[in-house]
Amino acid sequence: MPTEFFDPAGLLEKGGLVIWLQLGLAFFGVVFVIERMFFFHRARINVGDLLVGLSNHVRRKAYAEAMHEAARAPGPVARVSHAILFRHDLDRSDLRDVAQEAGQMEVPRIEKNIRAILAVALLAPLTGMLGTVIGLSETFQQMTARGGYAGPGELSAGVFEALITTAFGLIVAIPAYLFYLYFLGRAKRLFHRIERTGIEMVNIICDARSDTGIVSIRDEIESRGREKKG
């Protein structure tokens, strides 16, 4: 590979406006990838431990403590749990609707910028092809201006300059597409955990209710106030 490819100044000069466009795509791709990595890192949570902790509170009818624990935990799984606990006095079918609606509310947050990363992966090679076509057109125009004659060195240099944008577009597109597949897999696994949590929380609340009956948050707070006064 010619040394000009590793020279940033020469790369920008020979690539023209198309290289700047690809650099812009690369910049936004990096920003989107970092944002998604930060989001999924914060969304990591041990679902089993969360359900065990919430189940212990629900069995004692300590819904206020359960909601407080769910609110403290990060990520969409905890938010769905909190939404179900907030409406714990509903019957099973209504609780299922609450779980479904809460899960649907998390979909835009989970899918945010994933399609944007895919767009970068698709647009980068297309802009590279555009740069190649423009570069080849300029090369043939120069040959025509010289009477249709060009030496092997001049012709190879012109073709190389035309192919710079295609190579750079692939350099941007390949990692962007790999990150897209990675985040798509993580999003699907997160959707599965949200669905599982919703089902488990509905069962936990309904099972605890059938054992000892419903105790509202107001009754719980009032009982604690009486205990403190006494």
Residue pairs with C-beta under 8 A, 6 or more apart in sequence:
2 160
4 10
4 11
4 14
4 160
5 11
5 164
5 167
11 19
11 164
11 168
12 19
12 20
14 161
14 164
15 22
15 131
15 161
15 164
15 165
15 168
16 131
16 134
16 135
16 165
18 127
18 128
18 130
18 131
18 134
18 165
19 131
19 164
19 165
19 168
21 127
22 124
22 127
22 128
22 131
22 165
22 168
22 169
22 172
25 120
25 123
25 124
25 127
25 172
26 120
26 124
26 172
28 116
28 120
29 117
29 120
29 121
29 124
29 172
29 176
29 179
32 113
32 116
32 117
32 120
33 117
33 176
33 179
35 112
35 113
36 112
36 113
36 114
36 117
36 179
36 183
39 109
39 112
40 183
40 186
40 190
42 74
42 75
43 74
43 75
43 76
43 77
43 110
43 190
44 75
45 73
45 74
45 75
45 77
45 78
47 77
47 193
47 196
47 197
50 69
50 70
50 73
50 77
50 78
50 81
50 197
51 197
51 200
51 201
51 204
53 69
54 66
54 69
54 70
54 81
54 85
54 201
54 204
55 204
57 63
57 65
57 66
57 69
58 66
58 85
58 88
58 204
58 205
58 208
59 208
59 211
61 208
61 212
61 215
61 220
62 220
63 85
63 88
63 215
63 217
63 220
64 217
64 220
64 221
66 85
67 82
67 85
67 86
70 78
70 79
70 81
70 82
70 85
71 78
71 82
72 78
73 81
76 103
76 106
76 109
76 110
76 190
76 194
77 190
77 193
77 194
77 197
79 102
79 106
80 99
80 102
80 103
80 106
80 194
80 197
80 198
80 201
81 197
81 201
83 98
83 99
83 101
83 102
84 95
84 98
84 99
84 102
84 198
84 201
84 202
84 205
85 201
85 205
87 94
87 95
87 98
88 95
88 205
88 209
88 214
89 214
89 216
90 98
92 202
92 206
95 201
95 202
95 205
95 206
96 198
96 202
99 198
99 199
99 201
99 202
100 198
102 198
103 191
103 194
103 195
103 198
106 194
107 191
110 187
110 190
110 191
111 187
114 180
114 183
114 184
114 187
117 176
117 179
117 180
117 183
118 176
118 177
118 180
120 172
120 173
120 176
121 172
121 173
121 174
121 176
121 177
121 180
122 173
124 169
124 170
124 172
124 173
124 176
125 166
125 169
125 170
125 173
126 169
127 165
127 169
128 165
128 166
128 167
128 168
128 169
128 170
129 165
129 166
129 169
130 165
131 162
131 164
131 165
131 166
131 169
132 162
132 163
132 165
132 166
133 162
134 162
135 158
135 161
135 162
135 163
135 164
135 165
136 158
136 159
136 162
138 158
138 162
139 155
139 158
139 159
139 161
139 162
142 150
142 158
143 149
143 150
143 155
150 158
